[in-house]
Structures are given as C-alpha cells and as structure tokens.
Amino acid sequence: MDKLKVVILTGNQPRHTYFVNNMNKHFDVVGLITEPKHKYFDTQQEESDIVRKHFVNLKVTEQFYFQSPSLELANHKQLKSKEINNNENIEWVKSLKPDYVLLYGTGILDRLWFDEFDDRIINLHLGMSPYYRGSATLFWPFYNDELDYLGITIHIATEQVDAGDILKIVTPDIEDEDNYYDITNKLIQKSIKKFSSVVYDYHAGDIKKVPQDITKQKYYYKKKDFTEKCLKKISTKMWGGNAISS
C-alpha cells in the first residue's frame, strides 16, 4: 500500500515532536501545524510548591522518554495559542488534499474542521473514553484507585469533544519499579507507536468503529479539580510521599 497523505495538527512539547517524527516514518506528511498549550494549570502552580514540583517532574520525565530531534518540514505552520480554528488554517490544510488529518494536543477544533474533513480526523486522546473525560485524564485513575480505567483512546474526532467512534484503546504495561511518571509516559509512547497501524487498518476497513456509550462516563474533570490536596493523596498512596519531593 502506498503511504497515506496526512496533515498533522499537534502541540509543541517533546511528546508532540516525538509524535511527528513517528508519523513521518509511516505517512507522507504533506503539512504540519503546531500550536502551543495555553495556561496549563498555571494558577495551581502559582499557589503550590508541591504542584509546581509535580510539573517539573513531568517535564523532566517527558524529556527523558521523548528525546527526539525537531523535524524540518517544508510545510510547517507554527501558530500562536488559540489560532488553530482560524479559517486560513483550514483552507491551507484543504489545499494540501490529505487523506487524513492526525490530531494530538491542540486546542479544541470547531465545527468547520469537521464539515471539511468528516470522518477523516483521527485523534489521540490521553484518557480512556468514555469513562474518563475532561482534563488530566491520566491522573484521575490513580487518584480514584482505578488503574483498570487508565488508557489512551484513538478515535474519530467529532465536534463533540473526545466523543467520536473509538478505533483503539491502548492500555499500559506496568512494571514493578514504575512510578506515575514512568507509567503515563510509557503509555503515551506505546500509543504513539500504535497510532499509524490503527490509521492504516481503519483506512483498509479492517477496524470496526465502536460508538461511544456516553452513559458509561464515570467522570468529567475540569482543570479546577486538580489541587494540591489531590496530588498529596496520590503521592502518599502510590509512593509514600516521595514522588514529588525532588
């Protein structure tokens, strides 16, 4: 099979660069749009040393797991935060005539994207849908002691956020010595490595789309729900209080 033509919409962190490099091995990447994250738990970090240390640990671990050189692509648009839905970006992607748009880590797409690329935008959602939705969806299964619901969902993107038909749910491989940071980053890495084969199987008709049953949603967390108190509970329960002390 010839390589599928894709455009990638993603963020600008190491895990996103890793995603782009991995996709470039398997697809004909005809365009790339990167958009930075805006205000990621800034208030909590300003108010709590513990939360701030947690995000430092996240950053350090992410850099370890996703060491990857920046990929130089001729068709690369670097946006400012909240620019993903500008009409000129949609028209630019449309002009490239991709088979699929691969989505991971940008702001929420509006209806115009789906009008143009219906059933052709495939998203990597960090959370097991429909059980855990919203914000920090890899954190809350630890908090609730529900690691059976820790996973990442590859699904068809729709206007309703993280609610499209499921193509694949990827679950973690947990080793005895792994802590929260290892488990979550290894899970993201595993999901990225599986992503391309899922897209090709979907294109070939070898994957049956599974509609999400929203009645099975267990939680929908907002950013304000993530607090120092929650983080302390996880630290004590999972690692004896040492996980965020360095």
C-alpha positions as CSV (number, residue, x, y, z in Angstrom):
1,M,0.0,0.0,0.0
2,D,1.2,3.5,-0.9
3,K,1.8,5.8,2.0
4,L,-1.3,7.8,3.0
5,K,-1.1,11.6,2.7
6,V,-1.6,13.3,6.1
7,V,-1.6,16.6,7.8
8,I,-0.6,16.7,11.5
9,L,-2.2,19.1,14.0
10,T,-0.3,18.9,17.3
11,G,1.4,20.8,20.1
12,N,5.0,21.9,20.7
13,Q,6.2,19.8,23.6
14,P,8.7,16.9,23.4
15,R,5.9,14.3,23.2
16,H,4.4,16.1,20.2
17,T,7.7,16.2,18.4
18,Y,8.0,12.5,19.1
19,F,4.6,12.0,17.6
20,V,5.5,14.0,14.4
21,N,8.7,12.0,13.9
22,N,7.0,8.7,14.4
23,M,4.2,9.6,11.9
24,N,6.7,10.8,9.4
25,K,8.2,7.3,9.3
26,H,4.8,5.8,8.2
27,F,3.0,8.5,6.3
28,D,3.5,11.1,3.6
29,V,3.3,14.2,5.8
30,V,2.3,16.9,3.5
31,G,1.7,19.5,6.2
32,L,2.3,20.2,9.9
33,I,0.6,22.7,12.2
34,T,1.9,23.2,15.7
35,E,0.1,25.2,18.4
36,P,1.5,25.8,21.9
37,K,-0.5,25.0,25.0
38,H,-2.0,27.9,26.9
39,K,-2.2,28.3,30.7
40,Y,-1.7,24.7,31.8
41,F,-2.7,24.6,35.5
42,D,-0.9,28.0,35.9
43,T,-3.0,29.0,38.9
44,Q,-2.3,25.8,40.8
45,Q,1.4,26.1,40.1
46,E,1.5,29.6,41.3
47,E,-0.3,28.7,44.6
48,S,1.5,25.5,45.4
49,D,5.1,24.4,45.6
50,I,4.0,20.8,45.5
51,V,2.1,21.2,42.3
52,R,4.9,23.2,40.8
53,K,7.4,20.4,41.6
54,H,5.0,17.8,40.1
55,F,5.0,19.7,36.8
56,V,8.8,20.0,36.9
57,N,8.9,16.2,37.3
58,L,6.5,15.7,34.5
59,K,8.7,17.9,32.2
60,V,11.9,16.1,33.2
61,T,10.4,12.7,32.6
62,E,8.8,13.7,29.4
63,Q,12.2,14.9,28.1
64,F,13.7,11.5,29.0
65,Y,11.1,9.4,27.3
66,F,10.6,11.6,24.2
67,Q,14.1,12.6,23.2
68,S,13.6,13.3,19.5
69,P,15.2,15.8,17.1
70,S,13.0,18.5,15.7
71,L,11.7,17.6,12.3
72,E,12.3,20.1,9.5
73,L,9.2,20.0,7.2
74,A,8.8,22.5,4.4
75,N,5.0,22.8,5.0
76,H,5.1,23.7,8.7
77,K,2.9,26.4,10.2
78,Q,3.7,27.4,13.8
79,L,0.7,29.1,15.4
80,K,0.2,31.2,18.5
81,S,-2.1,29.8,21.1
82,K,-5.8,29.6,20.2
83,E,-5.2,30.1,16.5
84,I,-6.0,26.6,15.3
85,N,-9.5,27.4,14.2
86,N,-8.6,30.4,12.0
87,N,-10.2,29.9,8.6
88,E,-6.9,30.4,6.8
89,N,-5.5,27.3,8.5
90,I,-8.5,25.1,7.5
91,E,-8.2,26.4,3.9
92,W,-4.4,25.7,3.9
93,V,-5.0,22.1,5.1
94,K,-7.8,21.7,2.5
95,S,-5.4,22.8,-0.3
96,L,-2.9,20.0,0.6
97,K,-5.6,17.4,-0.1
98,P,-4.7,14.9,2.7
99,D,-6.2,11.5,3.1
100,Y,-6.4,12.1,6.8
101,V,-5.8,14.8,9.5
102,L,-3.9,13.4,12.5
103,L,-4.7,15.3,15.7
104,Y,-2.8,15.3,19.0
105,G,-2.6,18.0,21.6
106,T,-4.0,21.2,20.0
107,G,-6.9,23.3,21.2
108,I,-10.4,22.1,20.6
109,L,-11.3,22.1,16.9
110,D,-14.5,23.8,15.8
111,R,-17.3,22.7,13.5
112,L,-15.6,24.0,10.3
113,W,-12.9,21.3,10.6
114,F,-15.4,18.6,10.7
115,D,-17.5,20.0,7.9
116,E,-14.5,19.7,5.7
117,F,-12.9,16.5,7.0
118,D,-15.8,14.4,8.2
119,D,-14.6,11.0,9.5
120,R,-11.1,11.9,8.4
121,I,-9.7,13.5,11.6
122,I,-8.2,10.9,13.9
123,N,-7.4,11.9,17.4
124,L,-5.0,10.7,20.1
125,H,-6.9,11.3,23.4
126,L,-5.0,10.9,26.7
127,G,-7.6,9.1,28.6
128,M,-9.9,6.0,28.4
129,S,-13.1,7.2,26.7
130,P,-15.9,7.4,27.6
131,Y,-15.0,6.6,31.2
132,Y,-12.6,9.4,31.9
133,R,-13.1,12.7,30.0
134,G,-12.1,16.3,30.5
135,S,-8.7,17.4,32.0
136,A,-5.8,15.4,33.4
137,T,-7.4,12.1,32.4
138,L,-4.2,10.1,33.0
139,F,-4.0,11.4,36.6
140,W,-7.5,10.7,37.9
141,P,-7.5,6.9,37.5
142,F,-4.6,6.9,40.0
143,Y,-6.5,9.2,42.4
144,N,-9.6,7.0,42.3
145,D,-7.5,3.8,42.5
146,E,-9.0,2.6,39.2
147,L,-6.0,1.7,37.0
148,D,-8.3,-0.6,35.0
149,Y,-9.5,2.7,33.5
150,L,-6.1,4.0,32.7
151,G,-5.7,4.2,29.0
152,I,-5.4,6.2,25.8
153,T,-8.1,6.4,23.1
154,I,-7.5,6.6,19.4
155,H,-10.8,7.7,17.9
156,I,-12.5,9.6,15.1
157,A,-12.6,13.3,16.1
158,T,-16.0,15.0,16.2
159,E,-17.4,18.3,17.1
160,Q,-18.4,16.9,20.5
161,V,-15.0,16.7,22.3
162,D,-13.4,13.3,22.7
163,A,-16.8,11.6,21.9
164,G,-16.2,10.2,18.4
165,D,-16.2,6.5,17.4
166,I,-13.4,4.5,19.0
167,L,-10.8,2.8,16.8
168,K,-8.4,1.5,19.6
169,I,-7.9,1.8,23.3
170,V,-4.3,1.4,24.4
171,T,-3.6,0.2,28.0
172,P,-0.3,0.4,30.0
173,D,2.3,-2.2,30.6
174,I,3.2,-1.6,34.2
175,E,6.4,-2.9,35.7
176,D,7.1,-3.2,39.5
177,E,9.6,-0.3,39.6
178,D,7.5,2.1,37.6
179,N,6.1,5.2,39.2
180,Y,3.3,7.6,38.0
181,Y,5.6,9.4,35.6
182,D,7.0,6.3,34.1
183,I,3.6,4.6,33.7
184,T,2.0,7.6,32.0
185,N,4.9,8.5,29.7
186,K,5.4,4.9,28.6
187,L,1.7,4.6,27.9
188,I,1.8,7.7,25.7
189,Q,4.9,6.3,23.9
190,K,3.1,3.0,23.3
191,S,0.1,4.7,21.9
192,I,2.1,6.8,19.5
193,K,3.8,3.7,18.2
194,K,0.5,2.0,17.6
195,F,-1.2,5.1,16.0
196,S,-0.1,4.6,12.4
197,S,-1.1,1.0,12.2
198,V,-4.6,1.9,13.5
199,V,-5.0,4.6,10.8
200,Y,-4.0,2.2,8.1
201,D,-6.3,-0.5,9.4
202,Y,-9.1,2.0,9.6
203,H,-8.4,3.1,6.0
204,A,-8.4,-0.5,4.8
205,G,-11.7,-1.3,6.5
206,D,-10.1,-3.7,9.0
207,I,-11.2,-1.8,12.1
208,K,-14.9,-1.6,13.2
209,K,-15.7,1.8,14.6
210,V,-17.2,1.5,18.1
211,P,-19.6,4.2,19.0
212,Q,-19.0,5.7,22.5
213,D,-21.7,5.0,25.0
214,I,-21.8,8.2,27.0
215,T,-23.9,6.6,29.7
216,K,-20.7,4.8,30.7
217,Q,-18.9,8.0,31.5
218,K,-17.7,7.8,35.1
219,Y,-16.1,11.2,35.5
220,Y,-15.6,14.5,33.7
221,Y,-12.9,16.5,35.4
222,K,-12.2,20.2,34.9
223,K,-8.8,21.9,35.5
224,K,-10.1,23.4,38.7
225,D,-10.5,19.9,40.2
226,F,-6.7,19.3,40.1
227,T,-5.5,20.6,43.5
228,E,-2.6,20.3,45.9
229,K,-4.8,18.1,48.1
230,C,-5.4,15.6,45.3
231,L,-1.8,15.5,44.4
232,K,-0.8,14.8,48.1
233,K,-3.2,12.0,48.3
234,I,-1.7,10.3,45.2
235,S,1.8,10.9,46.4
236,T,1.2,9.3,49.7
237,K,-0.9,6.4,48.4
238,M,1.4,5.5,45.5
239,W,4.9,6.3,46.5
240,G,4.9,7.0,50.3
241,G,5.1,10.8,49.7
242,N,8.4,10.8,47.8
243,A,7.2,11.1,44.2
244,I,7.1,14.9,44.2
245,S,9.8,15.7,46.8
246,S,12.7,16.1,44.5
